[in-house]
Each structure stands twice: as C-alpha cells, then as structure tokens.
C-alpha cells in the first residue's frame, strides 16, 4: 500500500491544491475586422470573420 513517508504541512498541501498556476483570463486578441476582443484561433462572435474571411453568418441588429 502507498503510505506517506512524512507529514505534508497544511501550507504545502494547500499550495498544491490551489489554482495559482492557472491563467486568470484567456488570451484575448482584437479582431482585425471589427476591433472587438475575441479568443485566439476562434471565429469572431460579433462579425463572424476568421483569418480574413467570413465563416459564420451573423444576424445584424
């Protein structure tokens, strides 16, 4: 059976369990077509463009 060799302190245990290493905000870039912020490598939700061409038909308000 797996048995701990020595006690792990509360600080070390909690540091391991914490989410300190994760990014707080995903990488956002400006859309070259409309200028709104969008996630990288995804089509823009506001204009529907990706890599300079329209891939999603977006309804105009």
C-alpha distance matrix in Angstrom:
0.0 3.8 6.2 9.8 12.0 15.0 16.7 18.0 21.5 23.1 25.4 22.9 20.8 24.1 25.4 22.6 23.0 26.8 29.1 31.0 30.6 32.2 35.9 38.0 40.7 40.7 43.0 46.4 49.5 53.1 54.5 57.4 59.4 59.4 57.7 55.1 51.5 49.1 45.6 45.6 45.8 46.9 50.3 52.1 52.1 55.5 57.5 55.4 55.9 53.3 54.3 58.0 58.4 58.1 55.2 55.2 58.3 58.2 60.6 63.1 63.4
3.8 0.0 3.8 6.7 9.2 12.1 13.7 14.6 18.3 19.9 22.0 19.3 17.3 20.7 21.9 19.0 19.8 23.5 25.8 27.5 27.2 28.9 32.7 34.8 37.6 37.7 39.9 43.4 46.5 50.2 51.7 54.6 56.7 56.6 54.8 52.3 48.6 46.4 42.9 42.9 43.3 44.4 47.9 49.6 49.7 53.0 55.1 53.2 53.5 50.9 51.8 55.5 56.1 55.9 53.2 53.2 56.3 56.1 58.5 60.9 61.2
6.2 3.8 0.0 3.8 6.3 8.9 10.5 12.1 15.7 17.7 20.0 17.6 16.0 19.5 20.9 18.6 19.5 23.1 25.8 27.3 27.4 29.4 33.2 35.1 38.2 38.6 40.9 44.4 47.6 51.2 53.0 55.9 58.2 57.9 55.9 53.3 49.6 47.6 44.2 44.3 45.1 46.2 49.7 51.2 51.3 54.4 56.6 54.9 55.2 52.8 53.7 57.3 58.1 57.9 55.3 55.2 58.3 57.9 60.2 62.4 62.6
9.8 6.7 3.8 0.0 3.8 5.5 7.1 8.5 12.2 14.5 16.6 14.1 12.9 16.6 17.8 15.8 17.2 20.6 23.5 24.6 24.8 27.2 31.0 32.8 36.0 36.7 38.9 42.5 45.7 49.3 51.3 54.1 56.5 56.2 54.0 51.4 47.7 45.9 42.6 42.8 43.8 45.0 48.6 49.8 50.0 53.1 55.3 53.8 54.0 51.6 52.4 56.0 57.0 56.9 54.4 54.3 57.5 56.9 59.3 61.3 61.3
12.0 9.2 6.3 3.8 0.0 3.8 7.1 9.3 12.7 15.8 17.4 14.9 14.6 18.4 19.1 17.5 19.4 22.6 25.5 26.1 26.2 28.9 32.6 34.6 37.9 38.6 40.6 44.2 47.3 50.9 53.1 55.8 58.3 58.1 55.8 53.4 49.6 47.9 44.6 44.6 45.7 47.2 50.8 52.0 52.4 55.4 57.6 56.1 56.1 53.5 54.2 57.7 58.9 59.0 56.7 56.8 60.0 59.4 61.9 63.8 63.9
15.0 12.1 8.9 5.5 3.8 0.0 3.8 6.5 9.5 12.8 14.6 12.5 12.7 16.3 17.2 16.2 18.2 21.1 24.3 24.6 25.2 28.1 31.7 33.4 36.8 37.9 40.0 43.5 46.7 50.3 52.6 55.4 58.0 57.5 55.0 52.6 48.8 47.4 44.3 44.4 45.8 47.2 50.8 51.8 52.1 54.9 57.3 56.0 56.1 53.7 54.4 57.8 59.1 59.2 57.0 57.0 60.1 59.3 61.6 63.4 63.3
16.7 13.7 10.5 7.1 7.1 3.8 0.0 3.8 6.3 9.3 11.6 10.2 10.0 13.5 14.9 14.4 16.0 18.7 22.1 22.6 23.7 26.5 30.0 31.3 34.9 36.3 38.6 41.9 45.2 48.7 51.2 54.0 56.5 55.9 53.4 50.8 47.0 45.8 42.8 43.3 44.8 46.1 49.5 50.3 50.4 53.1 55.6 54.5 54.8 52.6 53.5 56.8 58.1 58.0 55.9 55.6 58.6 57.6 59.8 61.4 61.2
18.0 14.6 12.1 8.5 9.3 6.5 3.8 0.0 3.8 6.6 8.3 6.5 6.4 9.9 11.1 10.7 12.5 15.0 18.4 18.8 19.9 22.7 26.2 27.5 31.1 32.5 34.8 38.2 41.5 45.0 47.4 50.3 52.8 52.1 49.6 47.0 43.3 42.1 39.1 39.6 41.3 42.5 46.0 46.7 46.8 49.4 52.0 51.0 51.2 49.0 49.9 53.2 54.6 54.5 52.4 52.2 55.1 54.1 56.3 57.8 57.6
21.5 18.3 15.7 12.2 12.7 9.5 6.3 3.8 0.0 3.8 5.4 5.3 6.2 8.5 10.0 10.9 12.4 14.2 17.8 17.8 19.6 22.4 25.7 26.6 30.3 32.1 34.4 37.6 41.0 44.3 47.0 49.9 52.4 51.5 48.8 46.2 42.5 41.6 38.9 39.6 41.6 42.8 46.1 46.5 46.5 49.0 51.6 50.9 51.2 49.2 50.2 53.3 54.8 54.7 52.8 52.4 55.2 53.9 56.0 57.3 56.9
23.1 19.9 17.7 14.5 15.8 12.8 9.3 6.6 3.8 0.0 3.8 5.5 5.1 5.9 8.4 9.9 10.4 11.8 15.5 15.9 18.2 20.6 23.8 24.3 28.0 30.0 32.6 35.6 39.1 42.3 44.9 48.0 50.3 49.2 46.6 43.8 40.2 39.4 36.9 37.9 40.0 40.9 44.1 44.3 44.1 46.4 49.3 48.7 49.2 47.4 48.6 51.6 53.0 52.7 50.8 50.2 52.9 51.4 53.3 54.6 54.0
25.4 22.0 20.0 16.6 17.4 14.6 11.6 8.3 5.4 3.8 0.0 3.8 5.5 5.2 6.0 8.6 9.9 10.3 13.8 13.3 15.7 18.4 21.4 21.9 25.7 27.8 30.2 33.2 36.5 39.8 42.6 45.5 48.0 46.9 44.1 41.5 37.9 37.3 34.8 35.7 38.0 39.1 42.3 42.4 42.4 44.6 47.4 46.9 47.2 45.4 46.4 49.4 51.0 50.8 49.2 48.7 51.4 49.9 51.9 53.0 52.4
22.9 19.3 17.6 14.1 14.9 12.5 10.2 6.5 5.3 5.5 3.8 0.0 3.8 5.5 5.1 6.3 8.7 10.0 13.2 12.8 14.3 17.3 20.6 21.7 25.4 27.1 29.3 32.5 35.8 39.2 41.9 44.7 47.3 46.5 43.8 41.3 37.6 36.7 34.0 34.5 36.6 37.9 41.3 41.6 41.9 44.3 46.9 46.1 46.3 44.2 45.0 48.2 49.8 49.8 48.0 47.7 50.6 49.4 51.6 52.9 52.6
20.8 17.3 16.0 12.9 14.6 12.7 10.0 6.4 6.2 5.1 5.5 3.8 0.0 3.8 5.5 5.3 6.4 8.7 12.2 13.0 14.5 16.9 20.4 21.5 25.0 26.6 29.1 32.3 35.8 39.2 41.6 44.6 47.0 46.1 43.6 40.9 37.2 36.1 33.3 34.0 35.9 36.9 40.2 40.7 40.7 43.3 45.9 45.1 45.4 43.4 44.5 47.7 49.0 48.8 46.8 46.4 49.2 48.0 50.1 51.6 51.3
24.1 20.7 19.5 16.6 18.4 16.3 13.5 9.9 8.5 5.9 5.2 5.5 3.8 0.0 3.8 5.4 5.0 5.9 9.7 10.5 12.8 14.9 18.1 18.6 22.3 24.2 26.9 29.9 33.4 36.6 39.2 42.3 44.5 43.5 40.9 38.1 34.5 33.6 31.0 32.1 34.2 35.0 38.2 38.4 38.2 40.6 43.4 42.8 43.3 41.5 42.7 45.8 47.1 46.8 44.9 44.3 47.0 45.6 47.5 48.8 48.3
25.4 21.9 20.9 17.8 19.1 17.2 14.9 11.1 10.0 8.4 6.0 5.1 5.5 3.8 0.0 3.8 5.5 5.2 8.2 7.8 9.8 12.6 15.7 16.7 20.4 22.2 24.5 27.6 31.0 34.4 37.0 39.9 42.4 41.5 38.8 36.3 32.6 31.7 29.1 29.9 32.1 33.2 36.5 36.7 36.9 39.3 41.9 41.2 41.5 39.5 40.5 43.6 45.1 45.0 43.3 43.0 45.8 44.4 46.6 47.8 47.5
22.6 19.0 18.6 15.8 17.5 16.2 14.4 10.7 10.9 9.9 8.6 6.3 5.3 5.4 3.8 0.0 3.8 5.6 8.1 8.8 9.6 12.0 15.7 17.2 20.6 21.9 24.2 27.5 30.9 34.4 36.8 39.7 42.1 41.4 39.0 36.4 32.7 31.4 28.4 29.0 30.8 32.0 35.4 36.0 36.3 38.9 41.3 40.4 40.6 38.5 39.4 42.7 44.0 43.9 42.0 41.8 44.7 43.7 46.0 47.5 47.4
23.0 19.8 19.5 17.2 19.4 18.2 16.0 12.5 12.4 10.4 9.9 8.7 6.4 5.0 5.5 3.8 0.0 3.8 6.7 8.9 10.2 11.6 15.2 16.2 19.6 20.9 23.7 26.8 30.3 33.7 35.9 39.0 41.2 40.3 38.0 35.2 31.5 30.2 27.3 28.3 30.1 30.9 34.1 34.6 34.5 37.2 39.8 38.9 39.4 37.5 38.8 42.0 43.1 42.7 40.7 40.1 42.9 41.7 43.9 45.4 45.1
26.8 23.5 23.1 20.6 22.6 21.1 18.7 15.0 14.2 11.8 10.3 10.0 8.7 5.9 5.2 5.6 3.8 0.0 3.8 5.6 8.0 9.2 12.4 13.0 16.5 18.3 21.1 24.1 27.6 30.9 33.3 36.5 38.7 37.6 35.2 32.3 28.7 27.7 25.1 26.3 28.5 29.1 32.3 32.4 32.4 34.8 37.5 36.9 37.4 35.6 37.0 40.0 41.2 40.9 39.1 38.5 41.2 39.8 41.8 43.1 42.7
29.1 25.8 25.8 23.5 25.5 24.3 22.1 18.4 17.8 15.5 13.8 13.2 12.2 9.7 8.2 8.1 6.7 3.8 0.0 3.8 5.5 5.6 8.8 9.5 12.9 14.6 17.4 20.3 23.9 27.2 29.6 32.7 34.9 33.9 31.5 28.7 25.1 24.0 21.3 22.5 24.8 25.5 28.6 28.7 28.8 31.2 33.9 33.2 33.6 31.9 33.2 36.2 37.5 37.2 35.5 34.9 37.7 36.3 38.4 39.7 39.5
31.0 27.5 27.3 24.6 26.1 24.6 22.6 18.8 17.8 15.9 13.3 12.8 13.0 10.5 7.8 8.8 8.9 5.6 3.8 0.0 3.8 5.6 8.1 9.0 12.7 14.6 16.9 19.9 23.3 26.6 29.3 32.2 34.7 33.8 31.0 28.5 24.8 24.1 21.6 22.6 25.1 26.2 29.4 29.3 29.7 31.9 34.4 34.0 34.1 32.3 33.3 36.2 37.9 37.8 36.4 36.1 38.9 37.4 39.7 40.7 40.4
30.6 27.2 27.4 24.8 26.2 25.2 23.7 19.9 19.6 18.2 15.7 14.3 14.5 12.8 9.8 9.6 10.2 8.0 5.5 3.8 0.0 3.8 6.7 9.1 12.2 13.2 15.0 18.4 21.6 25.1 27.7 30.5 33.1 32.6 29.9 27.6 23.9 22.8 20.0 20.4 22.7 24.1 27.5 27.8 28.6 31.0 33.2 32.5 32.3 30.2 30.9 33.9 35.7 35.9 34.4 34.5 37.4 36.3 38.8 40.0 40.1
32.2 28.9 29.4 27.2 28.9 28.1 26.5 22.7 22.4 20.6 18.4 17.3 16.9 14.9 12.6 12.0 11.6 9.2 5.6 5.6 3.8 0.0 3.8 6.4 9.1 9.9 12.2 15.5 18.9 22.3 24.7 27.7 30.1 29.4 27.0 24.5 20.7 19.5 16.6 17.3 19.7 20.8 24.1 24.4 25.0 27.4 29.7 29.0 29.0 27.0 28.0 31.0 32.6 32.6 31.0 30.9 33.8 32.6 35.1 36.3 36.5
35.9 32.7 33.2 31.0 32.6 31.7 30.0 26.2 25.7 23.8 21.4 20.6 20.4 18.1 15.7 15.7 15.2 12.4 8.8 8.1 6.7 3.8 0.0 3.8 5.7 6.7 8.8 12.0 15.3 18.7 21.3 24.2 26.7 26.0 23.4 21.0 17.2 16.3 13.7 14.6 17.4 18.5 21.6 21.5 22.3 24.4 26.7 26.3 26.1 24.3 25.3 28.1 29.8 29.9 28.7 28.6 31.4 30.1 32.6 33.5 33.7
38.0 34.8 35.1 32.8 34.6 33.4 31.3 27.5 26.6 24.3 21.9 21.7 21.5 18.6 16.7 17.2 16.2 13.0 9.5 9.0 9.1 6.4 3.8 0.0 3.8 6.8 9.5 11.7 15.3 18.2 20.9 24.1 26.3 25.0 22.3 19.6 16.0 15.6 13.7 15.5 18.6 19.1 21.8 21.1 21.4 23.2 25.8 25.8 26.1 24.8 26.1 28.6 30.2 30.0 29.0 28.4 30.9 29.1 31.3 32.0 31.8
40.7 37.6 38.2 36.0 37.9 36.8 34.9 31.1 30.3 28.0 25.7 25.4 25.0 22.3 20.4 20.6 19.6 16.5 12.9 12.7 12.2 9.1 5.7 3.8 0.0 3.8 6.4 8.0 11.7 14.6 17.2 20.4 22.5 21.2 18.6 15.9 12.3 11.8 10.2 12.2 15.6 15.8 18.3 17.4 17.8 19.5 22.1 22.2 22.4 21.2 22.7 25.0 26.6 26.3 25.5 24.9 27.4 25.6 27.8 28.5 28.4
40.7 37.7 38.6 36.7 38.6 37.9 36.3 32.5 32.1 30.0 27.8 27.1 26.6 24.2 22.2 21.9 20.9 18.3 14.6 14.6 13.2 9.9 6.7 6.8 3.8 0.0 3.8 6.0 9.7 12.9 15.0 18.3 20.4 19.6 17.3 14.8 11.0 9.6 7.1 8.8 11.9 12.3 15.1 14.8 15.7 17.8 20.0 19.6 19.6 18.0 19.4 22.0 23.5 23.4 22.4 22.1 24.8 23.5 26.1 27.0 27.4
43.0 39.9 40.9 38.9 40.6 40.0 38.6 34.8 34.4 32.6 30.2 29.3 29.1 26.9 24.5 24.2 23.7 21.1 17.4 16.9 15.0 12.2 8.8 9.5 6.4 3.8 0.0 3.8 6.7 10.4 12.7 15.5 18.1 17.8 15.3 13.4 9.7 8.6 6.2 6.6 10.1 11.4 14.1 13.8 15.6 17.4 19.0 18.7 18.0 16.2 16.9 19.5 21.5 21.9 21.3 21.5 24.4 23.2 26.1 26.8 27.5
46.4 43.4 44.4 42.5 44.2 43.5 41.9 38.2 37.6 35.6 33.2 32.5 32.3 29.9 27.6 27.5 26.8 24.1 20.3 19.9 18.4 15.5 12.0 11.7 8.0 6.0 3.8 0.0 3.8 6.9 9.4 12.5 14.8 14.2 11.6 9.7 6.0 5.5 4.7 6.2 9.9 10.4 12.3 11.1 12.9 14.2 15.8 16.0 15.4 14.2 15.3 17.3 19.3 19.5 19.3 19.4 21.9 20.5 23.2 23.5 24.2
49.5 46.5 47.6 45.7 47.3 46.7 45.2 41.5 41.0 39.1 36.5 35.8 35.8 33.4 31.0 30.9 30.3 27.6 23.9 23.3 21.6 18.9 15.3 15.3 11.7 9.7 6.7 3.8 0.0 3.8 6.4 8.9 11.8 11.6 9.0 8.2 5.4 5.6 6.2 6.2 9.5 10.3 11.5 10.2 12.7 13.5 14.3 14.7 13.3 12.2 12.6 14.3 16.8 17.4 17.9 18.4 20.8 19.6 22.4 22.6 23.6
53.1 50.2 51.2 49.3 50.9 50.3 48.7 45.0 44.3 42.3 39.8 39.2 39.2 36.6 34.4 34.4 33.7 30.9 27.2 26.6 25.1 22.3 18.7 18.2 14.6 12.9 10.4 6.9 3.8 0.0 3.8 6.2 8.7 8.2 5.3 5.4 4.5 6.2 8.5 9.0 11.6 11.6 11.6 9.3 11.9 11.6 12.0 13.3 11.9 11.7 12.2 12.9 15.4 16.0 17.1 17.5 19.3 17.9 20.5 20.1 21.2
54.5 51.7 53.0 51.3 53.1 52.6 51.2 47.4 47.0 44.9 42.6 41.9 41.6 39.2 37.0 36.8 35.9 33.3 29.6 29.3 27.7 24.7 21.3 20.9 17.2 15.0 12.7 9.4 6.4 3.8 0.0 3.8 5.4 5.7 4.7 5.5 6.1 6.4 9.1 9.3 10.8 10.1 9.0 6.8 9.8 9.3 8.8 10.0 8.2 8.5 9.4 9.6 11.8 12.3 13.7 14.2 16.0 14.8 17.6 17.4 19.0
57.4 54.6 55.9 54.1 55.8 55.4 54.0 50.3 49.9 48.0 45.5 44.7 44.6 42.3 39.9 39.7 39.0 36.5 32.7 32.2 30.5 27.7 24.2 24.1 20.4 18.3 15.5 12.5 8.9 6.2 3.8 0.0 3.8 6.0 5.7 8.3 9.6 10.2 12.5 11.8 12.7 12.7 11.3 9.6 12.9 11.9 10.4 11.5 8.9 9.1 8.8 7.9 10.8 12.2 14.4 15.6 17.1 16.4 19.2 18.6 20.6
59.4 56.7 58.2 56.5 58.3 58.0 56.5 52.8 52.4 50.3 48.0 47.3 47.0 44.5 42.4 42.1 41.2 38.7 34.9 34.7 33.1 30.1 26.7 26.3 22.5 20.4 18.1 14.8 11.8 8.7 5.4 3.8 0.0 3.8 6.0 8.5 10.8 11.3 14.1 14.0 14.4 13.4 11.1 9.0 11.6 9.9 7.6 9.3 7.1 8.9 9.4 7.4 9.3 9.9 12.7 13.4 14.3 13.5 16.0 15.3 17.5
59.4 56.6 57.9 56.2 58.1 57.5 55.9 52.1 51.5 49.2 46.9 46.5 46.1 43.5 41.5 41.4 40.3 37.6 33.9 33.8 32.6 29.4 26.0 25.0 21.2 19.6 17.8 14.2 11.6 8.2 5.7 6.0 3.8 0.0 3.8 5.7 9.0 10.3 13.8 14.7 15.8 14.2 11.9 8.7 10.3 7.8 6.7 9.6 8.8 11.2 12.5 11.0 12.3 11.9 14.3 14.1 14.5 12.7 14.7 13.4 14.9
57.7 54.8 55.9 54.0 55.8 55.0 53.4 49.6 48.8 46.6 44.1 43.8 43.6 40.9 38.8 39.0 38.0 35.2 31.5 31.0 29.9 27.0 23.4 22.3 18.6 17.3 15.3 11.6 9.0 5.3 4.7 5.7 6.0 3.8 0.0 3.8 6.6 9.0 12.4 13.4 15.3 14.3 12.9 9.8 11.6 9.7 9.6 12.2 11.2 12.6 13.5 12.7 14.7 14.8 16.9 16.7 17.6 15.7 17.7 16.5 17.5
55.1 52.3 53.3 51.4 53.4 52.6 50.8 47.0 46.2 43.8 41.5 41.3 40.9 38.1 36.3 36.4 35.2 32.3 28.7 28.5 27.6 24.5 21.0 19.6 15.9 14.8 13.4 9.7 8.2 5.4 5.5 8.3 8.5 5.7 3.8 0.0 3.8 6.4 10.2 12.1 14.3 12.9 11.7 8.2 9.2 7.6 9.0 11.4 11.4 12.8 14.6 14.4 15.9 15.4 16.6 15.9 16.9 14.6 16.5 15.6 16.2
51.5 48.6 49.6 47.7 49.6 48.8 47.0 43.3 42.5 40.2 37.9 37.6 37.2 34.5 32.6 32.7 31.5 28.7 25.1 24.8 23.9 20.7 17.2 16.0 12.3 11.0 9.7 6.0 5.4 4.5 6.1 9.6 10.8 9.0 6.6 3.8 0.0 3.8 7.1 9.3 12.2 11.2 11.1 8.3 9.6 9.4 11.2 12.7 12.5 12.9 14.6 15.4 17.1 16.7 17.3 16.7 18.4 16.4 18.6 18.4 18.9
49.1 46.4 47.6 45.9 47.9 47.4 45.8 42.1 41.6 39.4 37.3 36.7 36.1 33.6 31.7 31.4 30.2 27.7 24.0 24.1 22.8 19.5 16.3 15.6 11.8 9.6 8.6 5.5 5.6 6.2 6.4 10.2 11.3 10.3 9.0 6.4 3.8 0.0 3.8 6.5 8.9 7.5 7.9 5.9 7.5 8.9 10.5 10.8 10.8 10.5 12.6 14.1 15.4 14.9 14.8 14.3 16.6 15.0 17.7 18.3 19.2
45.6 42.9 44.2 42.6 44.6 44.3 42.8 39.1 38.9 36.9 34.8 34.0 33.3 31.0 29.1 28.4 27.3 25.1 21.3 21.6 20.0 16.6 13.7 13.7 10.2 7.1 6.2 4.7 6.2 8.5 9.1 12.5 14.1 13.8 12.4 10.2 7.1 3.8 0.0 3.8 6.6 6.0 8.2 7.9 9.6 12.0 13.4 12.7 12.5 11.1 12.9 15.3 16.6 16.3 15.5 15.4 18.2 17.2 20.2 21.2 22.3
45.6 42.9 44.3 42.8 44.6 44.4 43.3 39.6 39.6 37.9 35.7 34.5 34.0 32.1 29.9 29.0 28.3 26.3 22.5 22.6 20.4 17.3 14.6 15.5 12.2 8.8 6.6 6.2 6.2 9.0 9.3 11.8 14.0 14.7 13.4 12.1 9.3 6.5 3.8 0.0 3.8 5.5 8.4 9.2 11.9 14.2 14.7 13.5 12.3 9.9 10.8 13.7 15.4 15.9 15.1 16.0 19.2 18.8 22.1 23.2 24.8
45.8 43.3 45.1 43.8 45.7 45.8 44.8 41.3 41.6 40.0 38.0 36.6 35.9 34.2 32.1 30.8 30.1 28.5 24.8 25.1 22.7 19.7 17.4 18.6 15.6 11.9 10.1 9.9 9.5 11.6 10.8 12.7 14.4 15.8 15.3 14.3 12.2 8.9 6.6 3.8 0.0 3.8 7.0 9.3 12.1 14.8 14.6 12.6 11.1 8.0 8.8 12.2 13.3 14.0 12.7 14.1 17.6 18.0 21.6 23.1 25.2
46.9 44.4 46.2 45.0 47.2 47.2 46.1 42.5 42.8 40.9 39.1 37.9 36.9 35.0 33.2 32.0 30.9 29.1 25.5 26.2 24.1 20.8 18.5 19.1 15.8 12.3 11.4 10.4 10.3 11.6 10.1 12.7 13.4 14.2 14.3 12.9 11.2 7.5 6.0 5.5 3.8 0.0 3.8 6.4 8.6 11.7 11.8 9.5 9.0 6.9 9.3 12.1 12.4 12.0 10.3 11.0 14.4 14.5 18.1 19.8 21.8
50.3 47.9 49.7 48.6 50.8 50.8 49.5 46.0 46.1 44.1 42.3 41.3 40.2 38.2 36.5 35.4 34.1 32.3 28.6 29.4 27.5 24.1 21.6 21.8 18.3 15.1 14.1 12.3 11.5 11.6 9.0 11.3 11.1 11.9 12.9 11.7 11.1 7.9 8.2 8.4 7.0 3.8 0.0 3.8 6.3 8.9 8.4 5.8 5.6 4.7 8.2 10.0 9.6 8.6 7.3 7.6 10.8 11.0 14.7 16.4 18.7
52.1 49.6 51.2 49.8 52.0 51.8 50.3 46.7 46.5 44.3 42.4 41.6 40.7 38.4 36.7 36.0 34.6 32.4 28.7 29.3 27.8 24.4 21.5 21.1 17.4 14.8 13.8 11.1 10.2 9.3 6.8 9.6 9.0 8.7 9.8 8.2 8.3 5.9 7.9 9.2 9.3 6.4 3.8 0.0 3.8 5.6 5.7 4.9 5.6 6.5 9.8 10.7 10.7 9.3 9.2 8.5 10.8 9.8 13.0 14.1 15.9
52.1 49.7 51.3 50.0 52.4 52.1 50.4 46.8 46.5 44.1 42.4 41.9 40.7 38.2 36.9 36.3 34.5 32.4 28.8 29.7 28.6 25.0 22.3 21.4 17.8 15.7 15.6 12.9 12.7 11.9 9.8 12.9 11.6 10.3 11.6 9.2 9.6 7.5 9.6 11.9 12.1 8.6 6.3 3.8 0.0 3.8 5.9 5.5 8.1 9.8 13.4 14.0 13.3 11.0 10.5 8.3 9.8 7.8 10.6 11.9 13.3
55.5 53.0 54.4 53.1 55.4 54.9 53.1 49.4 49.0 46.4 44.6 44.3 43.3 40.6 39.3 38.9 37.2 34.8 31.2 31.9 31.0 27.4 24.4 23.2 19.5 17.8 17.4 14.2 13.5 11.6 9.3 11.9 9.9 7.8 9.7 7.6 9.4 8.9 12.0 14.2 14.8 11.7 8.9 5.6 3.8 0.0 3.8 6.0 8.5 11.2 14.4 14.0 13.6 11.3 11.9 9.7 10.0 7.2 9.2 9.4 10.6
57.5 55.1 56.6 55.3 57.6 57.3 55.6 52.0 51.6 49.3 47.4 46.9 45.9 43.4 41.9 41.3 39.8 37.5 33.9 34.4 33.2 29.7 26.7 25.8 22.1 20.0 19.0 15.8 14.3 12.0 8.8 10.4 7.6 6.7 9.6 9.0 11.2 10.5 13.4 14.7 14.6 11.8 8.4 5.7 5.9 3.8 0.0 3.8 5.7 9.1 12.1 11.0 10.3 8.0 9.4 8.0 8.1 6.2 8.9 9.1 11.5
55.4 53.2 54.9 53.8 56.1 56.0 54.5 51.0 50.9 48.7 46.9 46.1 45.1 42.8 41.2 40.4 38.9 36.9 33.2 34.0 32.5 29.0 26.3 25.8 22.2 19.6 18.7 16.0 14.7 13.3 10.0 11.5 9.3 9.6 12.2 11.4 12.7 10.8 12.7 13.5 12.6 9.5 5.8 4.9 5.5 6.0 3.8 0.0 3.8 6.8 10.3 10.0 8.4 5.6 5.9 4.5 6.1 5.9 9.6 11.1 13.8
55.9 53.5 55.2 54.0 56.1 56.1 54.8 51.2 51.2 49.2 47.2 46.3 45.4 43.3 41.5 40.6 39.4 37.4 33.6 34.1 32.3 29.0 26.1 26.1 22.4 19.6 18.0 15.4 13.3 11.9 8.2 8.9 7.1 8.8 11.2 11.4 12.5 10.8 12.5 12.3 11.1 9.0 5.6 5.6 8.1 8.5 5.7 3.8 0.0 3.8 6.8 6.2 5.3 4.2 5.7 6.8 8.9 9.4 13.0 13.9 16.8
53.3 50.9 52.8 51.6 53.5 53.7 52.6 49.0 49.2 47.4 45.4 44.2 43.4 41.5 39.5 38.5 37.5 35.6 31.9 32.3 30.2 27.0 24.3 24.8 21.2 18.0 16.2 14.2 12.2 11.7 8.5 9.1 8.9 11.2 12.6 12.8 12.9 10.5 11.1 9.9 8.0 6.9 4.7 6.5 9.8 11.2 9.1 6.8 3.8 0.0 3.8 5.5 5.6 6.3 6.4 8.7 11.6 12.6 16.3 17.6 20.4
54.3 51.8 53.7 52.4 54.2 54.4 53.5 49.9 50.2 48.6 46.4 45.0 44.5 42.7 40.5 39.4 38.8 37.0 33.2 33.3 30.9 28.0 25.3 26.1 22.7 19.4 16.9 15.3 12.6 12.2 9.4 8.8 9.4 12.5 13.5 14.6 14.6 12.6 12.9 10.8 8.8 9.3 8.2 9.8 13.4 14.4 12.1 10.3 6.8 3.8 0.0 3.8 5.8 8.3 9.2 12.1 14.8 16.1 19.7 20.6 23.5
58.0 55.5 57.3 56.0 57.7 57.8 56.8 53.2 53.3 51.6 49.4 48.2 47.7 45.8 43.6 42.7 42.0 40.0 36.2 36.2 33.9 31.0 28.1 28.6 25.0 22.0 19.5 17.3 14.3 12.9 9.6 7.9 7.4 11.0 12.7 14.4 15.4 14.1 15.3 13.7 12.2 12.1 10.0 10.7 14.0 14.0 11.0 10.0 6.2 5.5 3.8 0.0 3.8 7.0 9.3 12.0 14.0 15.2 18.5 18.9 22.0
58.4 56.1 58.1 57.0 58.9 59.1 58.1 54.6 54.8 53.0 51.0 49.8 49.0 47.1 45.1 44.0 43.1 41.2 37.5 37.9 35.7 32.6 29.8 30.2 26.6 23.5 21.5 19.3 16.8 15.4 11.8 10.8 9.3 12.3 14.7 15.9 17.1 15.4 16.6 15.4 13.3 12.4 9.6 10.7 13.3 13.6 10.3 8.4 5.3 5.6 5.8 3.8 0.0 3.8 6.3 9.3 11.0 12.9 16.3 17.2 20.6
58.1 55.9 57.9 56.9 59.0 59.2 58.0 54.5 54.7 52.7 50.8 49.8 48.8 46.8 45.0 43.9 42.7 40.9 37.2 37.8 35.9 32.6 29.9 30.0 26.3 23.4 21.9 19.5 17.4 16.0 12.3 12.2 9.9 11.9 14.8 15.4 16.7 14.9 16.3 15.9 14.0 12.0 8.6 9.3 11.0 11.3 8.0 5.6 4.2 6.3 8.3 7.0 3.8 0.0 3.8 5.8 7.3 9.3 12.7 14.0 17.5
55.2 53.2 55.3 54.4 56.7 57.0 55.9 52.4 52.8 50.8 49.2 48.0 46.8 44.9 43.3 42.0 40.7 39.1 35.5 36.4 34.4 31.0 28.7 29.0 25.5 22.4 21.3 19.3 17.9 17.1 13.7 14.4 12.7 14.3 16.9 16.6 17.3 14.8 15.5 15.1 12.7 10.3 7.3 9.2 10.5 11.9 9.4 5.9 5.7 6.4 9.2 9.3 6.3 3.8 0.0 3.8 6.8 9.4 13.0 15.2 18.5
55.2 53.2 55.2 54.3 56.8 57.0 55.6 52.2 52.4 50.2 48.7 47.7 46.4 44.3 43.0 41.8 40.1 38.5 34.9 36.1 34.5 30.9 28.6 28.4 24.9 22.1 21.5 19.4 18.4 17.5 14.2 15.6 13.4 14.1 16.7 15.9 16.7 14.3 15.4 16.0 14.1 11.0 7.6 8.5 8.3 9.7 8.0 4.5 6.8 8.7 12.1 12.0 9.3 5.8 3.8 0.0 3.8 6.0 9.6 12.3 15.3
58.3 56.3 58.3 57.5 60.0 60.1 58.6 55.1 55.2 52.9 51.4 50.6 49.2 47.0 45.8 44.7 42.9 41.2 37.7 38.9 37.4 33.8 31.4 30.9 27.4 24.8 24.4 21.9 20.8 19.3 16.0 17.1 14.3 14.5 17.6 16.9 18.4 16.6 18.2 19.2 17.6 14.4 10.8 10.8 9.8 10.0 8.1 6.1 8.9 11.6 14.8 14.0 11.0 7.3 6.8 3.8 0.0 3.8 6.6 9.4 12.7
58.2 56.1 57.9 56.9 59.4 59.3 57.6 54.1 53.9 51.4 49.9 49.4 48.0 45.6 44.4 43.7 41.7 39.8 36.3 37.4 36.3 32.6 30.1 29.1 25.6 23.5 23.2 20.5 19.6 17.9 14.8 16.4 13.5 12.7 15.7 14.6 16.4 15.0 17.2 18.8 18.0 14.5 11.0 9.8 7.8 7.2 6.2 5.9 9.4 12.6 16.1 15.2 12.9 9.3 9.4 6.0 3.8 0.0 3.8 6.4 9.3
60.6 58.5 60.2 59.3 61.9 61.6 59.8 56.3 56.0 53.3 51.9 51.6 50.1 47.5 46.6 46.0 43.9 41.8 38.4 39.7 38.8 35.1 32.6 31.3 27.8 26.1 26.1 23.2 22.4 20.5 17.6 19.2 16.0 14.7 17.7 16.5 18.6 17.7 20.2 22.1 21.6 18.1 14.7 13.0 10.6 9.2 8.9 9.6 13.0 16.3 19.7 18.5 16.3 12.7 13.0 9.6 6.6 3.8 0.0 3.8 6.4
63.1 60.9 62.4 61.3 63.8 63.4 61.4 57.8 57.3 54.6 53.0 52.9 51.6 48.8 47.8 47.5 45.4 43.1 39.7 40.7 40.0 36.3 33.5 32.0 28.5 27.0 26.8 23.5 22.6 20.1 17.4 18.6 15.3 13.4 16.5 15.6 18.4 18.3 21.2 23.2 23.1 19.8 16.4 14.1 11.9 9.4 9.1 11.1 13.9 17.6 20.6 18.9 17.2 14.0 15.2 12.3 9.4 6.4 3.8 0.0 3.8
63.4 61.2 62.6 61.3 63.9 63.3 61.2 57.6 56.9 54.0 52.4 52.6 51.3 48.3 47.5 47.4 45.1 42.7 39.5 40.4 40.1 36.5 33.7 31.8 28.4 27.4 27.5 24.2 23.6 21.2 19.0 20.6 17.5 14.9 17.5 16.2 18.9 19.2 22.3 24.8 25.2 21.8 18.7 15.9 13.3 10.6 11.5 13.8 16.8 20.4 23.5 22.0 20.6 17.5 18.5 15.3 12.7 9.3 6.4 3.8 0.0
